[in-house]
Amino acid sequence: MLSFMRRDDPDLSLAERIQGGDDAAFTELMARYKRPILNFVYRLIGNASEADDVAQEVFVRVYRNIRKFRPDKALFSSWLFQIARNAAIDHLRRRTRRREDLMRAWREARDAGDSAGLADAVASIRRFNDKNRPFAIGPQHLKASWMAHRRAQLQTAQGINLSRRRDELREYSRFAVID
């Protein structure tokens, strides 16, 4: 029954034409799936301009790997969206590595007392944050200031379980500064 369903795949003839080298079929594929792939990738990545780049990468991967598509294994759309998922995950991994590299540069400059290197690292992190979800950095006094403010809130709160609030404070303080 599965092979019968795959013969009914509306994209199967399109995939076969692409495998045969028909560039018009590939253009048709891009027209049909550009918006759904872009939306799918955007939901995974959360950044519109990066999602557009990743969607383009998806179609490059499809073009390069179309001969690997096996209609007896999956629907063409399933195969296509799996490629999109993998491309988005690869992108997120690269973004994470970039974030870690920036933090490493920031820590090294901070530990070495290199004010110029520290300024460059902070500027790089700000540019990264402008394009991506921000991550917390800052001098130690910001962490201490925030914790003092939170302690004052806890001390003035009436009828609240303070041990639970201390645990909450510890949890929040993990994100105040990355050391």
N, C-alpha and C positions, 0 to 999 in steps of 0.2 A: 504494500500500500504506500510506503514512503516513496518508492521510486515513481509511482503514479503521480504522487503529489509534486515531485520534483519536475516531472515532465510538464506539469501545469504551471511551472514557475514562469511568470510573465517576462522575466529578464533573461531566461535561458537562451533564447535566440540572439538577444543582444550580446550576451557573454560569448556565445559561439562566434558571432561576427567579429567581436573584438579580438578573440583568439586567432581569427583568420587574418587579422591585420587591417580591419576596416576602421579607419580613423573617424569616419562619420558616426559610426556606432559608439565610439568612445565619447564623442561630443554629445551624442544623445544621452548617454549614461550620465555624463556630468550635468546636463540640463535637468535630468530627472531627479538626481540624488544630491545636487549641490546644497540645496536648502535643508533637507533632512539631515545630511551629514554635518553641516555647519551647526545646526541646532543641537544635535547630539553631542558634538565635541564641546560646544559652548557650555552645555550643562555639566560636563565633566571637568572642564578647565576653569570656567568662571571669568574669562577675559575675552572680549569680543575680537580684538585684533590678533591675539594669539590663536584663538579658535579658527580664524580665517586662515592663518598660516598652516595650522595643523590639518585643516580640511584640504588644503592644496596638497600637502604631503600625502594625505590619504589617497588622492587620485593618482599621484605619482607612483605610490606603492602598488595600487591596483594595476596601473599600466605595465609596470615592471613584472608583476607577478600573476598576470591574468592566466598564464599557462598552467599555474598551480591550482586554479579553480577546478574542483571536481563536482559536477552536478549530482553525482550519486551520493555525495557526502553531506551537502548542505544546499539550501536555497542561495541564490546569488546575493540577495539582499542580506542574508545572515552573514555570509562570507565578507561582504563589503563592510557591514557594521562591526564585525570582529576586527577588521583591519583598522577601522576608525578608533575603536576602543584601545587597541594596542598602540596606535600612534599617540593618542591622548595620554596614555599611561607613560609612554616613553618621554613625552614632553614634560609631564609632571615630575618625572625622575630627574630630568635635566634641570628643571627649575629648582628642585630640592638641592641638587648638588651645587648649583650656583649660589643658593642661599647659604649653604654650609661654607662655601669658599669665601663669601663675603664676611661671614661671622668669624672665620678663622683669621682673615686679614685684619679685621677690627680688633680681635683679641691680641694678635701679635703686635700691632701698633700700640695698643693700650699698655701691654706688658713691657714693651721696649721703651715706653715714654716718648715715642716718635709722634710729635704733635702734627707734623705735616702728613705723615702716613695715616694718622687717626682721622684727620680732616678728609683725606681722600677716601678712606674706608666709609666714613659716615655719608659722604656725598654719593658714593656708589650704592650704599644701602638705601638712601632716599630715592635715587633713580629707580632702583629695583622695586621699592615699595610703591612708587607712582604707577608702575605697570602691573604689580601683583598685590596679593593680599599682604598687608604689612606684618612685620614681626617686630617684637619689642627689643630695643637696645637702649642704652643710655648709661650715664654715669651712675655710680653707686649711690650718690646722694639722692637721686630721683627715687630709687627703690626705698631708701630709708625714709624719705619724705612721704611717700605713698603709704608705707607701713605705719608711720606715726599717725597719719590722717585716719587710717583704718582702725588703729587702736583706739583713737579718740572716739570714733563712732561706736566701737564696741563698749567702751567704758560708759558712754552716756545712754546706751540702749537699756531699757528697763524690761525685766521679765523675759529676757532672752537667754537661752542656754549658751553661756560663754565658752564652754569647751568646744561645742560644735562650731561656734564662730571662730575660735582659734584655729581649728582645723581648716575652716574655710579661708582664713587669712593665710595660712601656710600654702594652701593650694593656689590662691591668687598670686602670692609672692613669687611663685615659680615662674610666672609670666611677666613680672614687672621688669626684669633685666635678665638677659642671657649672659652668664659669666663664662 
